[in-house]
Amino acid sequence: MQDFRTFRCLAEGLDRLGYEGNTANDVRRALVRAEKIYNEPLGAIRVDLDAFDARWRGKVSALEHGFRSRGGFEKWRSNVRGALKRALGLKALGDAGADDRRLADEWQQLKDYVAERSGNGRVFGPHREITLSILIERARLAGRSPHQLDPTWLREEYDALHNKRRKGFMRAAVFFNELVRHRGAHPNLGNLLPQAPCQLPRSQRGKQYAGAALPESLLADVEAFIEHYLWQGEEPLVRDHLEDAERSVQSASSYRSAISWLVREILEAGLMKPEEITSLSDICRYQLLRQVAGIFRTRALDEVSHLRRDATSLHTYVCRVSYIARHWVRVSAEEVERLKRLRKKKAIKNHRVGKMGEEREAFASALLDNLRIRSAVLGLPETTLREADVLLGHWDDLSLSARMRCLRLAVCACQAAILLRAMALRATNLRSITFRGKETTIVFKGEARKAGKISIPGRQVKNNRELGCPLPPDCEKIVRRFVEVYRPLLVTAHPYGKNASDSDFLFPGTLADRPVDASVFAHCFEIGIRAAGLDMTLHMCRHAIATLILYENPDRLVMVADWLGIDPATVRKHYGFLDSRRAAELGQQHMQKLIREARRRTPVRSRS
C-alpha cells in the first residue's frame, strides 16, 4: 500500500485497488477534480485520510468550492474517500498483507459479536456495532488491534477529531471500556480485549466540576451565586413584579462552565486539594486566577496542544471568574483593580477578543465575493420550502427518513423566512416564538390588523432589549404555510412516532411548556442549509444579513444594531473587517484613476 503516496498515484493505479468500468471512471474524474478544488497539482496532494476528513467532513460550503449542489459535493467526497480507504488498507483487497488481514479480522470479529447481541431488549441495546465504527476506523488506520488500545492513543485520536466525530469517538471509547470491564461475561472475545479499561480522554470543555468529590458547601455556594445572578439578588416575593430582572439561563450556564474550568485546572495543577475548596471565595481570587491563567496559556502555546493560540476562551473564563470575585465574593478594591489589569493583559485579551470569529468572518467574506453563495442565502426560504412541497406531494410513498427530511426542510424554510425576511433574531428567541396564547410573539395579518408583526418582550432577550418588527408579506406567506400544513404533521403524524405537543409555540417540542429542543432545532436548519449547498449556522445567518447591509451602507451601523438587538459598539467591533476591505477597494479605485490620468497626460512619442 506504500505505492499510493499522492492523488496522482491513486488516479493512475485504480485498477490495482479493484476499480473497473464506470466506477473507475467516476473515481478518476473525482481525483482529477481535486486538483482544482485543492488548487495544487495532484502529485502534491498527499494520501492522508485524517487530513481529508479534517477538511471535508462535517459542514462544508459546497457552492464555495465550485459544486452546483450539496449532492454533487457529497458524491465527490464519497468517491475520493473510498479510494483513500482502499489505498490505506481499510477495505479488504486480495493482495493485502497478512498483518492487514489479521487486523481486519480481529476488529470484524469484535464488531460481529456486538452486532449479534444488539437490539431493543438485547444485551447491548440497539445499533451498538455502529457506535464502535469510528473507533474501529481510527484503530485500523493506526494499525492497532483491540488489545493494543491505550490512554495515550485515545487522547491523541480524540484531539485530532472535531465536532460530531469527536463525540462519536468518545461514545465508542466508553462502550469499548464497558466491554473490557465486563469481559468475564463475554468469553468469546478471548484475547481481543485489553486487560483493563483505558482512561478516557478529558473533555476539552468541562461542564461538570471536574468529576472530583467536592464539598457540598461549594456546590451549594455555586447554586446560590447562580440564583443571585439570574435575579440580581432580588427576593423571591419581589421577582414576579420585575419584568426585566431575570437574566438568560444560557448566560448563567457560561458561569457554571467558568467555575468548572477553574476547579479542574486547580486540581490538575495540584494547587489545592478537593476538600480544601469549600466555597467560591476559596478559588475566585486574583493570585490563584493568575496562576491558573498562566498554566492554561502555557499549554495553549505548546505545539502539540489541541488548544488554539488565538482562542478567546481564556479571556471569557477570566472575565466570568472576575465577575464572581467582584459581585459575589466581594474582594477588596485593590484586588478588583488587579483583576481588571489581569483581564487586559495581552496574553489573556488577544487580538480576537470582541471581534467576529475567524470562521464566521471567512463566511462573511465568501458571501461578498461569491454571487452564487449570496443568491443561495437570500433565496433559502423559497428553496427549502419548494423541496419540502415536492416531497409532501408524495407523502404516502415516502420512507420514514424521507418524510422526516420533508418536515425538517419545512422547519428550515420557516426559520429562514423569519431570519432573512423579518428580523435576524437570536436562535433562542426564534425557537421560543409563540403564535397563540397569552404571550403571543408573532401575530398574523387578519381582519382587525392590516399587517402582521413580531414582538418579543425584553425579559426574553439576552440583553433585556425589547424586539419588534412588522411581518413582511413574503415572510408571512411561508410561516402561515408552515403553521397550516407542516406543523400539524409534526403534532399528529411524526414519522418516528415522536409527536410534538400542540402547544402555543411555533416550533413545538414534545412537552407542552417548552419549544423544540435546541439541538433538534439547529439540526433542522442544518438539513435545509445543506440542501442549498451552504455551510451556515443559525447565528451566522444574523451575520450574513448584517454583512450585506453594512457593506453596501456603512452609515447604517446604528440601524443594524437596533435590528440585531445589540449595541452599536458591538457591531463596530464585529464588522470592523468590512472597513479594511472597503478601504482596500476604494484605495484601488483611486490608484486606477490616478494611473489613467497619468497615462492621458503622458505624451505619446512619434514613430520615426
Legacy VTK file of the C-alpha trace (Angstrom):
# vtk DataFile Version 3.0
C-alpha trace
ASCII
DATASET POLYDATA
POINTS 608 float
0.000 0.000 0.000
3.066 2.250 0.208
2.939 2.939 -3.555
-0.056 5.243 -3.159
1.517 8.371 -1.724
-0.249 11.079 -3.747
-3.519 11.598 -5.578
-1.660 11.188 -8.881
-0.562 7.691 -7.835
-4.173 6.934 -6.913
-5.556 8.154 -10.246
-3.002 6.084 -12.181
-3.411 2.917 -10.118
-7.158 2.498 -9.652
-7.062 -0.920 -11.316
-4.743 -2.175 -8.563
-7.316 -1.033 -5.999
-10.047 -3.148 -7.573
-11.830 -0.400 -9.526
-13.068 -1.102 -13.042
-15.542 0.137 -15.666
-17.728 3.164 -14.976
-16.865 3.140 -11.280
-13.178 3.560 -12.091
-14.012 6.439 -14.454
-16.117 8.204 -11.787
-13.401 7.878 -9.145
-10.699 9.022 -11.585
-12.719 12.128 -12.507
-13.202 12.884 -8.802
-9.467 12.598 -8.151
-8.616 14.803 -11.136
-11.140 17.397 -9.971
-9.332 17.526 -6.624
-6.513 19.391 -8.396
-8.829 22.345 -8.987
-10.504 22.144 -5.571
-7.208 21.984 -3.649
-5.536 24.421 -6.072
-2.494 22.122 -6.075
-1.026 19.604 -8.553
-2.238 16.043 -7.998
1.329 14.991 -7.273
1.442 17.400 -4.323
-1.770 16.205 -2.615
-0.842 13.549 -0.073
-2.868 10.374 0.521
-3.884 11.196 4.101
-7.345 10.170 5.291
-7.058 12.162 8.535
-6.260 15.365 6.665
-9.036 14.676 4.154
-11.598 14.130 6.932
-10.466 17.215 8.823
-11.006 19.347 5.719
-14.083 17.816 4.120
-16.135 16.068 6.813
-18.991 17.901 8.515
-20.147 21.341 7.443
-18.667 22.349 4.106
-19.944 25.046 1.771
-20.392 23.144 -1.496
-21.057 26.288 -3.552
-17.884 27.963 -2.333
-15.797 25.112 -3.763
-17.403 25.153 -7.202
-20.087 22.476 -6.785
-23.591 23.178 -8.026
-25.285 21.356 -5.157
-24.620 19.629 -1.873
-25.334 16.288 -3.530
-22.577 16.840 -6.093
-20.087 17.607 -3.344
-21.073 14.546 -1.303
-20.657 12.293 -4.353
-17.171 13.711 -4.995
-16.223 13.274 -1.328
-17.543 9.704 -1.265
-15.568 8.711 -4.370
-12.300 10.214 -3.166
-12.680 8.940 0.395
-13.414 5.425 -0.830
-10.213 5.433 -2.876
-8.227 6.715 0.110
-9.599 3.956 2.343
-8.676 1.290 -0.191
-5.212 2.740 -0.619
-4.667 2.705 3.154
-5.929 -0.846 3.567
-9.222 -0.036 5.279
-11.096 -2.048 2.638
-10.193 -5.684 2.123
-8.139 -6.375 -1.022
-6.864 -9.637 -2.397
-3.215 -8.540 -2.141
-3.469 -7.259 1.434
-0.639 -8.400 3.710
-1.031 -10.958 6.483
-0.879 -8.257 9.187
-3.551 -6.200 7.428
-5.848 -9.214 7.163
-5.272 -10.204 10.793
-6.023 -6.679 11.976
-9.190 -6.507 9.875
-10.321 -9.947 11.085
-9.894 -9.063 14.768
-11.938 -5.890 14.522
-14.557 -7.585 12.336
-14.868 -10.384 14.884
-15.483 -7.851 17.650
-17.979 -5.906 15.525
-19.897 -9.067 14.541
-20.062 -10.196 18.170
-21.586 -6.861 19.222
-23.967 -6.777 16.228
-25.385 -10.221 17.067
-26.241 -9.045 20.580
-27.512 -5.544 19.736
-31.160 -4.543 19.519
-34.125 -3.497 21.627
-34.312 -5.662 24.735
-30.998 -7.382 23.969
-27.637 -7.334 25.760
-26.179 -4.147 24.265
-29.195 -2.163 23.079
-29.866 -1.006 19.507
-27.140 -0.279 16.915
-24.165 -0.633 19.257
-21.998 -2.027 16.456
-22.447 1.324 14.697
-21.243 3.057 17.862
-17.955 1.170 17.547
-17.461 2.075 13.868
-15.410 5.229 14.331
-13.155 3.598 16.935
-12.559 0.665 14.582
-11.800 3.005 11.676
-9.248 5.042 13.637
-7.603 1.961 15.156
-7.189 0.262 11.775
-5.673 3.437 10.350
-3.156 3.394 13.202
-2.512 -0.346 12.781
-3.757 -1.207 16.275
-5.577 -4.359 17.352
-8.349 -4.136 20.002
-5.991 -5.282 22.780
-3.437 -2.596 21.810
-5.602 0.420 22.648
-4.155 2.620 25.390
-4.951 6.016 27.026
-2.238 7.911 25.122
-3.540 6.784 21.747
-7.148 7.559 22.742
-6.097 11.068 23.786
-4.248 11.726 20.508
-7.122 10.457 18.361
-9.703 12.417 20.356
-7.735 15.642 19.907
-7.412 15.052 16.150
-11.174 14.811 15.620
-13.773 17.565 15.591
-17.428 18.121 16.462
-19.697 15.111 15.850
-16.841 12.710 15.089
-15.143 13.624 18.356
-18.353 12.952 20.282
-18.870 9.697 18.401
-15.310 8.621 19.204
-15.895 9.285 22.903
-19.127 7.240 22.858
-17.272 4.380 21.177
-14.456 4.542 23.754
-16.960 4.472 26.633
-18.719 1.432 25.146
-15.391 -0.315 24.489
-14.441 0.212 28.142
-17.749 -1.351 29.192
-16.862 -4.449 27.160
-13.462 -4.622 28.843
-14.927 -4.062 32.301
-17.345 -6.980 31.835
-15.010 -9.210 29.840
-15.979 -12.169 32.038
-19.483 -12.056 30.551
-18.054 -12.238 27.007
-15.720 -15.279 26.924
-15.987 -15.489 23.116
-13.952 -12.322 22.783
-10.983 -14.172 24.289
-7.735 -12.250 23.933
-9.180 -9.492 21.750
-9.687 -7.067 24.636
-7.028 -5.369 26.793
-6.620 -6.439 30.409
-8.080 -3.249 31.904
-10.256 -0.329 30.729
-8.405 2.627 29.231
-8.509 6.048 30.848
-10.857 8.163 28.743
-9.749 11.447 27.146
-10.662 14.539 29.092
-13.367 16.665 27.549
-11.942 19.868 26.115
-14.745 21.876 27.648
-15.723 20.515 31.044
-19.292 21.246 32.124
-19.116 19.309 35.392
-16.977 20.219 38.347
-14.031 18.065 37.272
-15.688 14.871 38.498
-13.939 15.208 41.877
-15.516 14.603 45.277
-16.038 18.278 46.068
-17.574 19.508 49.328
-21.330 20.062 49.315
-20.739 23.582 50.604
-19.036 24.522 47.302
-21.864 23.134 45.187
-24.407 24.958 47.369
-22.415 28.194 47.008
-22.379 27.809 43.212
-26.156 27.354 43.109
-26.631 30.344 45.406
-24.488 32.504 43.118
-26.407 31.381 40.007
-29.683 32.257 41.740
-28.267 35.644 42.687
-27.029 36.227 39.129
-30.323 35.291 37.472
-32.386 37.566 39.692
-29.818 40.246 40.621
-30.247 39.499 44.306
-33.971 40.214 44.457
-36.072 38.292 46.969
-38.463 35.586 45.646
-41.564 37.571 46.667
-40.437 40.551 44.586
-39.444 38.650 41.430
-42.942 38.243 39.991
-43.266 42.040 39.818
-39.978 42.616 37.996
-40.360 42.249 34.232
-36.708 42.582 33.283
-34.960 41.056 36.313
-34.491 37.516 35.066
-31.313 37.003 33.074
-30.619 34.456 30.397
-30.272 30.891 31.628
-27.812 30.341 28.785
-25.708 33.205 30.105
-25.792 31.650 33.582
-24.530 28.360 32.168
-21.368 30.123 30.975
-20.604 30.942 34.626
-21.000 27.266 35.520
-18.527 26.404 32.759
-16.051 29.004 34.047
-16.260 27.629 37.592
-15.825 24.091 36.269
-12.771 25.186 34.260
-11.217 26.905 37.286
-11.782 23.923 39.612
-10.435 21.452 37.061
-7.297 23.477 36.369
-6.626 23.978 40.089
-6.940 20.276 40.868
-4.902 19.085 37.872
-2.111 21.542 38.686
-2.129 20.403 42.335
-2.676 23.948 43.614
-5.375 22.786 46.046
-6.994 19.552 47.176
-10.726 18.922 46.561
-11.585 19.073 50.265
-9.918 22.496 50.546
-12.356 24.103 48.088
-15.299 24.786 50.371
-16.741 27.883 48.661
-16.245 30.224 45.722
-14.313 32.610 47.965
-11.542 29.986 48.184
-10.856 29.966 44.443
-12.176 33.211 42.926
-9.095 35.206 43.901
-6.587 37.207 41.899
-3.454 35.267 42.842
-4.971 31.855 42.129
-6.650 33.018 38.912
-3.348 34.480 37.665
-1.580 31.152 38.286
-4.287 29.155 36.513
-4.358 31.562 33.552
-0.583 31.217 33.194
-0.779 27.410 33.215
-3.581 27.429 30.650
-1.733 29.883 28.403
1.464 27.810 28.552
-0.451 24.723 27.498
-2.065 26.613 24.607
1.365 27.661 23.312
2.575 24.061 23.253
2.944 22.924 19.637
1.208 19.583 20.306
-1.662 21.130 22.255
-5.217 20.900 20.900
-5.888 24.428 22.205
-5.864 27.277 19.680
-3.404 30.031 20.430
-5.791 32.749 19.300
-8.870 31.343 21.076
-10.789 33.778 23.275
-11.956 31.178 25.816
-9.279 32.130 28.382
-10.397 35.760 28.329
-14.027 34.665 28.748
-13.176 32.423 31.703
-11.125 35.153 33.406
-13.944 37.686 32.924
-16.535 35.304 34.398
-14.406 34.453 37.443
-13.591 38.155 37.944
-17.308 38.961 37.948
-17.904 36.346 40.668
-14.996 37.741 42.693
-16.357 41.289 42.474
-20.078 40.774 42.914
-20.360 37.572 44.977
-17.120 37.074 46.900
-16.761 40.870 47.186
-12.979 41.082 47.202
-11.178 44.260 48.227
-10.952 47.324 45.983
-7.231 46.667 45.498
-7.907 43.111 44.296
-10.671 44.366 41.979
-8.118 46.637 40.326
-5.673 43.735 39.953
-8.365 41.592 38.344
-9.126 44.434 35.945
-5.469 44.629 34.875
-5.326 40.833 34.531
-8.248 40.837 32.085
-6.477 43.392 29.898
-3.133 41.568 29.713
-2.059 40.818 26.159
-1.606 37.111 26.919
-5.252 36.897 28.002
-7.022 39.501 25.878
-5.668 38.640 22.437
-6.439 40.409 19.176
-9.541 38.244 18.510
-11.429 39.286 21.665
-14.593 41.210 20.827
-14.262 40.503 17.112
-16.153 38.140 14.874
-14.846 34.570 14.926
-12.443 33.622 12.132
-14.814 31.004 10.694
-17.697 33.481 10.598
-15.501 36.203 9.140
-14.378 33.826 6.384
-18.009 33.025 5.613
-18.912 36.725 5.517
-16.051 37.397 3.095
-17.131 34.493 0.869
-20.641 35.917 0.921
-19.373 39.188 -0.532
-17.093 37.529 -3.091
-19.351 34.756 -4.393
-22.615 35.670 -6.122
-23.849 32.051 -6.042
-23.464 31.875 -2.261
-25.182 35.243 -1.858
-28.100 34.181 -4.057
-28.411 30.851 -2.239
-28.545 32.573 1.165
-31.109 35.176 0.139
-33.294 32.572 -1.602
-33.062 29.987 1.186
-36.715 30.193 2.393
-38.150 29.566 -1.066
-35.558 26.899 -1.963
-36.188 24.758 1.116
-39.972 25.183 1.023
-40.027 24.217 -2.662
-38.153 20.976 -1.930
-40.400 20.258 1.063
-43.507 20.734 -1.095
-42.156 18.290 -3.693
-41.657 15.637 -1.010
-45.044 16.384 0.535
-46.707 15.645 -2.801
-45.504 12.018 -2.499
-46.003 11.709 1.274
-47.764 8.332 1.209
-44.987 6.763 -0.883
-42.081 8.185 1.125
-39.879 6.256 3.528
-39.788 7.400 7.160
-36.452 9.153 6.664
-37.754 10.988 3.568
-40.837 12.152 5.498
-38.588 13.409 8.278
-36.466 15.269 5.735
-39.625 16.876 4.345
-40.621 18.195 7.786
-37.108 19.392 8.592
-36.926 21.301 5.320
-40.255 22.957 6.143
-38.966 23.952 9.587
-35.840 25.413 7.945
-37.985 27.362 5.467
-39.929 28.915 8.343
-36.736 29.685 10.272
-35.078 31.286 7.253
-38.183 33.288 6.342
-38.219 34.955 9.759
-34.445 35.469 9.916
-33.969 36.748 6.360
-37.268 38.500 5.692
-38.430 39.828 9.067
-35.743 40.124 11.764
-32.403 38.447 12.466
-33.351 37.024 15.857
-31.070 35.027 18.109
-31.656 31.276 17.911
-33.121 31.157 21.435
-35.692 33.856 20.671
-36.540 32.334 17.287
-37.072 28.908 18.859
-39.322 30.363 21.584
-41.730 32.264 19.283
-45.404 31.685 20.123
-48.234 32.208 17.637
-51.162 31.978 20.060
-51.933 32.146 23.768
-51.468 34.896 26.343
-47.933 35.882 25.362
-48.133 35.720 21.571
-44.919 36.975 19.962
-45.861 36.564 16.280
-49.210 37.887 15.036
-50.559 37.290 11.534
-52.458 39.731 9.353
-56.213 39.494 9.909
-59.487 41.337 9.580
-58.682 43.571 12.536
-54.995 44.003 11.609
-53.607 45.459 8.406
-50.243 43.756 8.877
-48.675 41.031 10.974
-45.873 41.687 13.440
-43.247 40.150 15.695
-42.993 41.473 19.242
-40.681 39.921 21.851
-40.600 41.368 25.404
-37.255 42.399 26.859
-37.289 39.773 29.611
-36.953 37.052 26.955
-33.968 38.683 25.239
-30.302 38.243 26.136
-29.647 41.932 26.853
-33.189 42.823 28.003
-33.906 44.827 24.832
-37.444 44.573 23.527
-37.544 43.401 19.908
-40.267 44.082 17.366
-40.864 44.447 13.639
-43.636 44.199 11.010
-44.163 40.816 9.362
-43.473 41.210 5.608
-45.967 39.522 3.247
-43.396 37.127 1.730
-42.365 36.036 5.227
-45.938 35.671 6.489
-46.854 33.542 3.476
-44.176 30.946 4.302
-44.817 30.988 8.059
-48.566 30.560 7.510
-47.966 27.604 5.216
-45.762 26.004 7.857
-48.426 26.517 10.542
-51.300 25.266 8.391
-49.619 22.350 6.565
-46.403 21.122 8.151
-46.791 21.875 11.853
-49.890 19.605 12.153
-47.807 16.746 10.714
-45.220 17.250 13.460
-48.015 17.071 16.028
-50.098 14.186 14.677
-48.001 12.282 12.121
-44.357 12.393 13.204
-42.530 9.815 11.037
-40.806 8.218 14.026
-43.792 8.363 16.365
-42.362 11.204 18.489
-45.360 13.506 18.082
-44.883 17.061 19.276
-47.243 18.629 21.784
-49.798 21.015 20.241
-48.547 23.886 22.381
-48.550 27.630 21.734
-45.006 27.508 20.350
-44.499 27.972 16.622
-41.849 25.248 16.761
-43.353 22.719 19.181
-41.429 20.221 21.274
-42.588 17.022 22.929
-43.539 18.927 26.114
-46.365 21.464 26.298
-44.448 24.024 28.355
-41.366 24.366 26.152
-40.432 24.637 22.463
-38.494 22.133 20.386
-35.113 21.093 21.776
-32.259 23.403 20.753
-30.217 20.623 19.120
-33.228 19.395 17.094
-33.952 22.980 16.065
-30.367 23.511 14.880
-30.348 20.157 13.056
-33.435 21.133 11.027
-31.660 24.299 9.910
-28.556 22.290 9.052
-30.577 19.931 6.819
-32.025 22.868 4.880
-28.677 24.623 4.615
-27.015 21.522 3.203
-29.834 21.096 0.706
-28.986 24.589 -0.579
-25.265 23.722 -0.789
-24.294 26.086 2.048
-22.419 25.892 5.338
-24.072 28.243 7.798
-25.479 28.100 11.333
-28.492 29.963 12.677
-26.192 32.510 14.280
-24.199 33.004 11.082
-27.470 33.861 9.377
-27.578 37.007 11.540
-24.052 37.876 10.446
-24.886 37.260 6.786
-27.612 39.889 6.583
-25.723 42.404 8.716
-22.652 41.958 6.499
-24.571 42.596 3.282
-26.317 45.690 4.676
-23.207 47.260 6.227
-21.014 46.629 3.206
-23.405 48.489 0.925
-24.425 51.093 3.538
-21.642 51.635 6.123
-23.562 54.557 7.625
-26.399 52.244 8.729
-24.475 50.920 11.738
-26.985 52.105 14.356
-29.885 50.742 12.315
-28.215 47.320 12.053
-27.514 47.368 15.795
-31.197 48.004 16.532
-32.242 45.327 14.057
-29.911 42.744 15.630
-30.829 43.861 19.140
-27.246 44.668 20.199
-25.160 47.760 20.967
-23.607 49.836 18.139
-20.173 49.366 19.736
-20.529 45.594 19.378
-21.483 45.966 15.712
-18.465 48.217 15.141
-16.121 45.583 16.659
-17.696 42.594 14.920
-17.799 44.096 11.450
-14.603 46.117 11.564
-13.082 43.868 8.893
-15.539 45.389 6.396
-13.889 48.798 6.849
-10.490 47.337 5.937
-11.951 45.581 2.932
-13.804 48.701 1.779
-10.702 50.855 2.293
-8.635 48.492 0.144
-11.206 48.588 -2.656
-11.513 52.382 -2.512
-7.726 52.681 -2.499
-7.510 50.528 -5.621
-10.163 52.635 -7.340
-8.252 55.857 -6.579
-4.999 54.307 -7.782
-6.623 53.232 -11.060
-7.964 56.759 -11.506
-4.510 58.262 -10.922
-2.958 55.776 -13.363
-5.498 56.661 -16.074
-4.879 60.382 -15.583
-1.121 59.870 -15.735
-1.420 57.907 -18.971
-3.580 60.612 -20.554
-1.082 63.319 -19.683
1.984 61.365 -20.825
2.817 62.452 -24.428
2.963 59.657 -26.971
6.312 59.578 -28.778
6.018 59.878 -32.516
7.336 56.990 -34.518
10.235 57.881 -36.822
LINES 1 609
608 0 1 2 3 4 5 6 7 8 9 10 11 12 13 14 15 16 17 18 19 20 21 22 23 24 25 26 27 28 29 30 31 32 33 34 35 36 37 38 39 40 41 42 43 44 45 46 47 48 49 50 51 52 53 54 55 56 57 58 59 60 61 62 63 64 65 66 67 68 69 70 71 72 73 74 75 76 77 78 79 80 81 82 83 84 85 86 87 88 89 90 91 92 93 94 95 96 97 98 99 100 101 102 103 104 105 106 107 108 109 110 111 112 113 114 115 116 117 118 119 120 121 122 123 124 125 126 127 128 129 130 131 132 133 134 135 136 137 138 139 140 141 142 143 144 145 146 147 148 149 150 151 152 153 154 155 156 157 158 159 160 161 162 163 164 165 166 167 168 169 170 171 172 173 174 175 176 177 178 179 180 181 182 183 184 185 186 187 188 189 190 191 192 193 194 195 196 197 198 199 200 201 202 203 204 205 206 207 208 209 210 211 212 213 214 215 216 217 218 219 220 221 222 223 224 225 226 227 228 229 230 231 232 233 234 235 236 237 238 239 240 241 242 243 244 245 246 247 248 249 250 251 252 253 254 255 256 257 258 259 260 261 262 263 264 265 266 267 268 269 270 271 272 273 274 275 276 277 278 279 280 281 282 283 284 285 286 287 288 289 290 291 292 293 294 295 296 297 298 299 300 301 302 303 304 305 306 307 308 309 310 311 312 313 314 315 316 317 318 319 320 321 322 323 324 325 326 327 328 329 330 331 332 333 334 335 336 337 338 339 340 341 342 343 344 345 346 347 348 349 350 351 352 353 354 355 356 357 358 359 360 361 362 363 364 365 366 367 368 369 370 371 372 373 374 375 376 377 378 379 380 381 382 383 384 385 386 387 388 389 390 391 392 393 394 395 396 397 398 399 400 401 402 403 404 405 406 407 408 409 410 411 412 413 414 415 416 417 418 419 420 421 422 423 424 425 426 427 428 429 430 431 432 433 434 435 436 437 438 439 440 441 442 443 444 445 446 447 448 449 450 451 452 453 454 455 456 457 458 459 460 461 462 463 464 465 466 467 468 469 470 471 472 473 474 475 476 477 478 479 480 481 482 483 484 485 486 487 488 489 490 491 492 493 494 495 496 497 498 499 500 501 502 503 504 505 506 507 508 509 510 511 512 513 514 515 516 517 518 519 520 521 522 523 524 525 526 527 528 529 530 531 532 533 534 535 536 537 538 539 540 541 542 543 544 545 546 547 548 549 550 551 552 553 554 555 556 557 558 559 560 561 562 563 564 565 566 567 568 569 570 571 572 573 574 575 576 577 578 579 580 581 582 583 584 585 586 587 588 589 590 591 592 593 594 595 596 597 598 599 600 601 602 603 604 605 606 607
